[in-house]
Amino acid sequence: MTEPTSTRILQCVDRYRAGDATAADDLFRSIGKRLDHLARRMLVGFPTVRLHADTSDVVQGASMRLLNALRDLRPDTARDFFNLASVQIRRELLDLARRFSGRSVGDADSDSPDPADRAPANEDLDLWTRFHEAVEKLPVEEREAIGLVFYHGYTRGEAAEILGVSERTVFRWWQAGCQRLNERLGGDLPMT
């Protein structure tokens, strides 16, 4: 099965808005690959989390959050849907980071309880946690661009289609968001 296009996702949002009961399932299936892609990408930067959770755990948690949110909220546009999905992804990543930040590598399944071995993992975890928190605080347009391109893995062109703006505008928002994140994190952006 090929990944659905932004247009198909937009159609699912329209069906959802019209009250089609199956549209929520279609939306979830449409975003599932994006959630999996994100989980795989993000876990690379979370060595401590990887000891306790795998990609499917992250996907399941983010999916449950999204489905619960969709029960209470009806996104008016694809843009609103992707913003909602991005928020749920960030919340899951932040919760996992917080849950495991108190644990050390030596706490589970490790042969090396040496505190020196734990420091880099905890520093990475802290940096990623600060990164996700900083994304939450970006201005709306910058957060949307970061959400679609970074979290969902869309191209700037696809993000432009979803947001209803030009690709150049998405690029400006992306650049401004990255600059603001870089400033808020003191030039210490995590590597992806």
C-alpha positions in Angstrom: 0.0 0.0 0.0 1.4 3.4 -1.0 1.5 6.3 1.3 -1.5 8.6 0.8 -1.0 12.0 -0.7 -1.8 15.2 1.0 -4.8 15.5 -1.2 -6.1 12.2 0.0 -5.6 13.3 3.6 -7.4 16.5 2.8 -10.3 14.4 1.4 -10.4 12.3 4.6 -10.6 15.5 6.7 -13.5 16.7 4.5 -15.2 13.3 5.0 -14.6 13.5 8.7 -16.1 17.0 8.8 -19.1 15.7 7.0 -19.7 13.1 9.8 -18.4 10.0 8.0 -17.8 7.5 10.8 -15.0 5.7 8.9 -13.0 8.9 8.2 -11.3 8.9 11.6 -10.0 5.4 10.9 -8.8 6.5 7.4 -7.1 9.6 8.9 -5.3 7.4 11.5 -4.2 5.0 8.8 -3.0 7.9 6.7 -0.9 9.3 9.4 0.4 5.9 10.7 3.4 5.8 8.5 4.3 9.4 9.5 4.1 8.4 13.1 6.3 5.3 12.5 8.8 7.5 10.6 8.9 10.0 13.3 9.3 7.4 16.1 12.2 5.7 14.3 13.9 9.1 13.7 13.4 10.4 17.1 14.5 7.3 19.0 18.0 7.7 17.6 18.4 10.8 19.7 17.0 9.1 22.9 19.4 6.2 23.9 17.9 6.0 27.3 14.3 5.8 26.0 15.4 3.1 23.5 16.4 0.9 26.4 12.8 1.0 27.7 10.6 1.6 24.6 10.7 0.7 20.9 9.2 2.3 17.9 5.9 0.5 18.2 5.6 1.8 21.8 6.1 5.4 20.7 3.7 4.9 17.7 1.1 3.3 19.9 1.2 6.0 22.6 1.0 8.8 20.0 -1.8 7.0 18.1 -3.8 6.6 21.2 -3.4 10.3 22.0 -4.4 11.3 18.5 -7.5 9.0 18.5 -8.5 10.3 21.9 -8.1 13.9 20.7 -10.2 13.1 17.5 -13.0 11.9 19.7 -13.3 15.4 21.3 -12.1 17.6 18.5 -13.1 17.9 14.9 -10.4 19.5 12.8 -11.8 22.0 10.4 -9.0 21.6 7.9 -6.1 19.4 7.0 -3.9 22.1 8.5 -5.8 21.7 11.8 -5.5 17.9 11.7 -1.7 18.0 11.2 -1.3 20.6 14.0 -3.3 18.3 16.3 -1.2 15.3 15.2 2.0 17.2 15.8 0.9 18.2 19.3 0.1 14.6 20.2 3.5 13.4 18.8 5.4 16.0 20.8 3.4 15.2 24.0 4.2 11.5 23.7 7.9 12.2 23.1 8.0 14.6 26.1 6.2 12.2 28.4 8.5 9.3 27.4 11.5 11.6 28.0 10.2 12.6 31.4 9.3 9.1 32.4 12.8 7.7 31.6 14.8 10.8 32.6 14.8 9.6 36.2 16.1 6.2 35.1 19.7 5.6 34.2 21.2 3.1 31.7 22.2 1.0 34.7 18.6 0.7 35.9 17.5 -1.8 33.3 19.2 -4.3 31.0 22.7 -2.9 31.1 26.0 -4.4 32.1 27.5 -1.0 32.8 26.2 0.8 35.9 29.1 3.3 35.8 27.7 6.8 36.0 30.2 8.0 33.4 28.4 5.7 30.9 25.1 7.3 31.7 26.0 11.0 31.3 25.8 11.3 27.5 22.4 9.5 27.3 21.0 11.8 30.0 22.4 14.9 28.3 20.9 13.8 25.0 17.5 13.1 26.7 17.6 16.5 28.3 18.5 18.2 25.0 15.7 16.5 23.1 13.2 17.3 25.9 14.2 20.9 25.8 13.9 20.8 21.9 10.3 19.5 22.0 9.3 21.9 24.7 10.8 24.8 22.6 8.8 23.7 19.5 5.6 23.9 21.6 6.4 27.6 22.3 7.1 28.6 18.7 4.7 31.0 17.0 1.9 29.2 15.2 3.3 29.4 11.6 6.8 28.3 12.6 5.4 25.5 14.8 3.2 24.3 11.8 6.2 24.3 9.4 8.4 22.5 11.9 5.6 20.1 12.6 4.9 19.1 9.0 8.5 19.0 7.8 10.3 17.7 10.8 7.8 15.7 12.7 5.7 14.4 9.8 8.5 14.3 7.2 6.6 16.2 4.5 8.5 18.1 1.9 8.2 21.9 1.9 6.0 21.6 -1.2 3.7 19.1 0.5 3.6 21.3 3.6 2.7 24.3 1.5 -0.2 22.4 -0.1 -1.5 21.5 3.4 -1.1 25.0 4.8 -2.5 26.7 1.7 0.6 28.9 1.3 3.6 29.1 -1.1 6.6 26.8 -0.7 8.7 29.9 -0.2 6.5 30.9 2.8 6.9 27.5 4.3 10.7 27.8 3.9 10.6 31.2 5.6 8.6 29.8 8.5 10.9 26.8 8.7 14.0 29.0 8.7 12.6 31.4 11.3 11.6 28.4 13.5 15.0 26.8 13.3 16.7 30.1 14.1 14.4 30.6 17.1 15.0 27.0 18.3 18.7 27.5 17.9 18.6 30.7 20.0 16.4 29.1 22.7 18.6 26.1 23.0 21.8 28.2 23.0 23.0 26.9 19.7 22.7 23.3 20.9 20.2 21.9 18.4 20.0 18.1 18.6 21.2 16.1 15.6 18.5 14.2 13.7 
